[in-house]
Amino acid sequence: MDHSNHIRLQDDELTDAVLTGATVYGPDDENLGHVAHVHGSGREARVVVEVGGFLGIGSKPVAVPAGQLDFMRDEAGTVHAVSTWTKDQLKDMPEHRD
């Protein structure tokens, strides 16, 4: 996927309402998972990403700083994120518990 034409989200858009459900892609555009929910807002927020699994079964929630994900909207207005982490790196992170 070519992200060069996608519009980066501003800090005030990094909220639970905007980010929940967004797909998270890895460095090779691998689908890593989706945003389950967000604690806080802006670049300091903690984004909970559901990694792995199939149809929500067997996935693992991990919390990462919003500032370490590149959130954007594609041409259709769909919000997604790009990460430098691989699926294995995210799976190796501690499981997030609310």
Secondary structure, DSSP 8 states (H G I E B T S, - for coil): ---TTSEE--GGG-SHHHHTT-EEE-TTS-EEEEEEEEESSGGG-EEEEEES-BTTBT-EEEEEEGGGSEEEE-TT--EEEE-SS-HHHHHTS-----
